[in-house]
Amino acid sequence: QVQLVEAGGGLVQPGGSLRLSCAASGFTFSSGYGYWYRQAPGKPREWVALLTSGGTTNYAGAVKGRFTITRDNAKNTVYLQMAGHTFDDTAVYHCPVVLNGDDYWGHGPLVNVSS
């Protein structure tokens, strides 16, 4: 059974930085894809970042150049380093995984950008 433990959210000022983490059990990030998604209040969920098993990354235009997705294979954890926060970054962030055709989602930390 896949379990995801996401952490690192909180209150941050505009222009500030936060790092989110996502530790998995039942799924190995180095063998699959790591994703980050987010859902802002009243808005649909949107894809944020991708990290392939081979280490290729890709980012949504809204976060490119500000967010970085990385992986620690020893800890089986994916991270999202965020910088230069804007109010539009306020959202619940998730790191879903797909295993055998099923997708798994954690509860997701809230990132609240506020002055």
C-alpha atoms as an extended CHARMM CRD file, in Angstrom:
* protein
*
       115  EXT
         1         1  GLN       CA              0.0000000000        0.0000000000        0.0000000000  PROA      1               0.0000000000
         2         2  VAL       CA              1.2900000000        3.4170000000       -0.9490000000  PROA      2               0.0000000000
         3         3  GLN       CA              1.5160000000        6.0570000000        1.7200000000  PROA      3               0.0000000000
         4         4  LEU       CA              2.6760000000        9.6250000000        1.2510000000  PROA      4               0.0000000000
         5         5  VAL       CA              3.7170000000       11.9750000000        4.0170000000  PROA      5               0.0000000000
         6         6  GLU       CA              3.9580000000       15.5590000000        2.8590000000  PROA      6               0.0000000000
         7         7  ALA       CA              5.3640000000       18.2840000000        5.0770000000  PROA      7               0.0000000000
         8         8  GLY       CA              6.8720000000       21.7460000000        5.1090000000  PROA      8               0.0000000000
         9         9  GLY       CA              3.9610000000       24.0550000000        4.4580000000  PROA      9               0.0000000000
        10        10  GLY       CA              3.1560000000       27.1330000000        6.4460000000  PROA      10              0.0000000000
        11        11  LEU       CA              2.9030000000       30.8840000000        6.3650000000  PROA      11              0.0000000000
        12        12  VAL       CA              5.4020000000       32.7440000000        4.2140000000  PROA      12              0.0000000000
        13        13  GLN       CA              5.7430000000       36.3420000000        3.1800000000  PROA      13              0.0000000000
        14        14  PRO       CA              5.8080000000       37.4240000000       -0.4550000000  PROA      14              0.0000000000
        15        15  GLY       CA              9.2890000000       36.9170000000       -1.7910000000  PROA      15              0.0000000000
        16        16  GLY       CA             10.0540000000       34.3000000000        0.8400000000  PROA      16              0.0000000000
        17        17  SER       CA             11.0420000000       30.6660000000        0.5570000000  PROA      17              0.0000000000
        18        18  LEU       CA              9.7550000000       27.3150000000        1.7450000000  PROA      18              0.0000000000
        19        19  ARG       CA             10.7030000000       23.7120000000        1.1240000000  PROA      19              0.0000000000
        20        20  LEU       CA              8.1400000000       20.9540000000        0.9200000000  PROA      20              0.0000000000
        21        21  SER       CA              8.9650000000       17.3030000000        1.3580000000  PROA      21              0.0000000000
        22        22  CYS       CA              7.1560000000       14.1510000000        0.3520000000  PROA      22              0.0000000000
        23        23  ALA       CA              8.2360000000       10.8190000000        1.7960000000  PROA      23              0.0000000000
        24        24  ALA       CA              6.7820000000        7.6790000000        0.2880000000  PROA      24              0.0000000000
        25        25  SER       CA              6.3420000000        4.1030000000        1.3670000000  PROA      25              0.0000000000
        26        26  GLY       CA              5.1740000000        1.4390000000       -1.0290000000  PROA      26              0.0000000000
        27        27  PHE       CA              6.5300000000        3.4580000000       -3.9370000000  PROA      27              0.0000000000
        28        28  THR       CA             10.1020000000        4.1570000000       -5.0090000000  PROA      28              0.0000000000
        29        29  PHE       CA             10.6530000000        7.6080000000       -6.4480000000  PROA      29              0.0000000000
        30        30  SER       CA             13.9030000000        6.6180000000       -8.1470000000  PROA      30              0.0000000000
        31        31  SER       CA             11.9800000000        4.0860000000      -10.2360000000  PROA      31              0.0000000000
        32        32  GLY       CA              9.0850000000        6.3380000000      -11.1350000000  PROA      32              0.0000000000
        33        33  TYR       CA              7.9800000000        9.9030000000      -11.5280000000  PROA      33              0.0000000000
        34        34  GLY       CA              7.6480000000       12.4610000000       -8.7800000000  PROA      34              0.0000000000
        35        35  TYR       CA              5.0320000000       15.1630000000       -9.2110000000  PROA      35              0.0000000000
        36        36  TRP       CA              3.9060000000       18.2070000000       -7.3610000000  PROA      36              0.0000000000
        37        37  TYR       CA              0.4370000000       19.6210000000       -7.8240000000  PROA      37              0.0000000000
        38        38  ARG       CA             -1.3560000000       22.4040000000       -6.0380000000  PROA      38              0.0000000000
        39        39  GLN       CA             -4.8870000000       23.6020000000       -5.5340000000  PROA      39              0.0000000000
        40        40  ALA       CA             -5.6130000000       27.1870000000       -4.6100000000  PROA      40              0.0000000000
        41        41  PRO       CA             -8.8630000000       28.1120000000       -2.8710000000  PROA      41              0.0000000000
        42        42  GLY       CA            -11.7220000000       28.1360000000       -5.3500000000  PROA      42              0.0000000000
        43        43  LYS       CA             -9.5340000000       27.0440000000       -8.2430000000  PROA      43              0.0000000000
        44        44  PRO       CA             -8.9600000000       23.7240000000       -9.9810000000  PROA      44              0.0000000000
        45        45  ARG       CA             -5.9480000000       21.6180000000       -9.1790000000  PROA      45              0.0000000000
        46        46  GLU       CA             -2.9140000000       22.4270000000      -11.2970000000  PROA      46              0.0000000000
        47        47  TRP       CA              0.3030000000       20.6290000000      -12.0560000000  PROA      47              0.0000000000
        48        48  VAL       CA              3.4300000000       22.3120000000      -10.7120000000  PROA      48              0.0000000000
        49        49  ALA       CA              6.5100000000       20.1770000000      -11.3140000000  PROA      49              0.0000000000
        50        50  LEU       CA              7.7480000000       16.8050000000      -12.5120000000  PROA      50              0.0000000000
        51        51  LEU       CA             10.8750000000       14.7600000000      -11.8580000000  PROA      51              0.0000000000
        52        52  THR       CA             11.4720000000       11.6380000000      -13.9000000000  PROA      52              0.0000000000
        53        53  SER       CA             13.2990000000        8.5550000000      -12.7370000000  PROA      53              0.0000000000
        54        54  GLY       CA             16.1780000000        9.6480000000      -14.9410000000  PROA      54              0.0000000000
        55        55  GLY       CA             16.3810000000       13.0350000000      -13.2820000000  PROA      55              0.0000000000
        56        56  THR       CA             14.6980000000       15.1750000000      -15.9210000000  PROA      56              0.0000000000
        57        57  THR       CA             12.6300000000       18.0120000000      -14.5080000000  PROA      57              0.0000000000
        58        58  ASN       CA              9.8290000000       20.0950000000      -15.9110000000  PROA      58              0.0000000000
        59        59  TYR       CA              7.8560000000       22.9700000000      -14.4430000000  PROA      59              0.0000000000
        60        60  ALA       CA              4.6650000000       24.8620000000      -14.9770000000  PROA      60              0.0000000000
        61        61  GLY       CA              5.2350000000       28.2940000000      -16.4260000000  PROA      61              0.0000000000
        62        62  ALA       CA              3.9490000000       30.0110000000      -13.3020000000  PROA      62              0.0000000000
        63        63  VAL       CA              6.7230000000       28.5380000000      -11.1320000000  PROA      63              0.0000000000
        64        64  LYS       CA              9.5740000000       28.0440000000      -13.5780000000  PROA      64              0.0000000000
        65        65  GLY       CA             12.7240000000       29.6990000000      -12.3310000000  PROA      65              0.0000000000
        66        66  ARG       CA             11.3620000000       29.9320000000       -8.7910000000  PROA      66              0.0000000000
        67        67  PHE       CA             10.6240000000       26.3210000000       -7.7940000000  PROA      67              0.0000000000
        68        68  THR       CA             12.9720000000       23.3450000000       -7.8970000000  PROA      68              0.0000000000
        69        69  ILE       CA             11.9970000000       19.6870000000       -7.5920000000  PROA      69              0.0000000000
        70        70  THR       CA             14.6400000000       17.2970000000       -6.2820000000  PROA      70              0.0000000000
        71        71  ARG       CA             14.8620000000       13.7890000000       -4.9190000000  PROA      71              0.0000000000
        72        72  ASP       CA             16.8030000000       12.0270000000       -2.1750000000  PROA      72              0.0000000000
        73        73  ASN       CA             16.9100000000        8.3640000000       -3.1280000000  PROA      73              0.0000000000
        74        74  ALA       CA             18.2880000000        7.2520000000        0.2290000000  PROA      74              0.0000000000
        75        75  LYS       CA             15.3000000000        8.8100000000        1.9890000000  PROA      75              0.0000000000
        76        76  ASN       CA             12.8620000000        8.0020000000       -0.8350000000  PROA      76              0.0000000000
        77        77  THR       CA             11.7280000000       11.5830000000       -0.5910000000  PROA      77              0.0000000000
        78        78  VAL       CA             10.9130000000       14.2360000000       -3.1560000000  PROA      78              0.0000000000
        79        79  TYR       CA             11.2800000000       17.9150000000       -2.3430000000  PROA      79              0.0000000000
        80        80  LEU       CA              9.9240000000       21.1250000000       -3.7480000000  PROA      80              0.0000000000
        81        81  GLN       CA             12.1500000000       24.0880000000       -2.9960000000  PROA      81              0.0000000000
        82        82  MET       CA             10.1200000000       27.2320000000       -3.4970000000  PROA      82              0.0000000000
        83        83  ALA       CA             11.4000000000       30.7890000000       -3.6740000000  PROA      83              0.0000000000
        84        84  GLY       CA             10.1400000000       34.1970000000       -4.6400000000  PROA      84              0.0000000000
        85        85  HSD       CA              6.6620000000       33.4590000000       -3.3850000000  PROA      85              0.0000000000
        86        86  THR       CA              3.7260000000       35.4350000000       -4.6890000000  PROA      86              0.0000000000
        87        87  PHE       CA              0.1740000000       35.5060000000       -3.4060000000  PROA      87              0.0000000000
        88        88  ASP       CA             -0.7690000000       33.2110000000       -6.2890000000  PROA      88              0.0000000000
        89        89  ASP       CA              1.3330000000       30.4550000000       -4.6980000000  PROA      89              0.0000000000
        90        90  THR       CA             -1.1510000000       30.1310000000       -1.8430000000  PROA      90              0.0000000000
        91        91  ALA       CA             -2.5090000000       26.6060000000       -2.1730000000  PROA      91              0.0000000000
        92        92  VAL       CA             -2.5410000000       23.0940000000       -0.8120000000  PROA      92              0.0000000000
        93        93  TYR       CA              0.3650000000       21.2260000000       -2.3620000000  PROA      93              0.0000000000
        94        94  HSD       CA              0.3480000000       17.5060000000       -3.1500000000  PROA      94              0.0000000000
        95        95  CYS       CA              2.8840000000       14.9860000000       -4.4300000000  PROA      95              0.0000000000
        96        96  PRO       CA              0.8260000000       12.2480000000       -6.0600000000  PROA      96              0.0000000000
        97        97  VAL       CA              2.3400000000        9.0490000000       -7.3620000000  PROA      97              0.0000000000
        98        98  VAL       CA              1.0750000000        6.5380000000       -9.8850000000  PROA      98              0.0000000000
        99        99  LEU       CA              1.5810000000        2.8490000000       -9.3090000000  PROA      99              0.0000000000
       100       100  ASN       CA              0.1350000000        0.0940000000      -11.4520000000  PROA      100             0.0000000000
       101       101  GLY       CA             -2.3610000000        2.4870000000      -12.9660000000  PROA      101             0.0000000000
       102       102  ASP       CA             -3.6290000000        3.8250000000       -9.6540000000  PROA      102             0.0000000000
       103       103  ASP       CA             -2.8240000000        7.2790000000       -8.3590000000  PROA      103             0.0000000000
       104       104  TYR       CA             -2.2200000000        8.0260000000       -4.7150000000  PROA      104             0.0000000000
       105       105  TRP       CA             -2.4910000000       11.3920000000       -2.9950000000  PROA      105             0.0000000000
       106       106  GLY       CA             -1.4650000000       12.5660000000        0.4200000000  PROA      106             0.0000000000
       107       107  HSD       CA             -3.2500000000       15.1850000000        2.4900000000  PROA      107             0.0000000000
       108       108  GLY       CA             -0.9600000000       17.9530000000        1.3090000000  PROA      108             0.0000000000
       109       109  PRO       CA              0.5510000000       20.8690000000        3.2370000000  PROA      109             0.0000000000
       110       110  LEU       CA             -0.9620000000       24.3240000000        2.9690000000  PROA      110             0.0000000000
       111       111  VAL       CA              1.3040000000       27.0930000000        1.7730000000  PROA      111             0.0000000000
       112       112  ASN       CA             -0.1340000000       30.4640000000        2.7030000000  PROA      112             0.0000000000
       113       113  VAL       CA              1.5790000000       33.4900000000        1.2120000000  PROA      113             0.0000000000
       114       114  SER       CA              0.6050000000       36.5060000000        3.2270000000  PROA      114             0.0000000000
       115       115  SER       CA              2.1020000000       39.7980000000        4.3210000000  PROA      115             0.0000000000
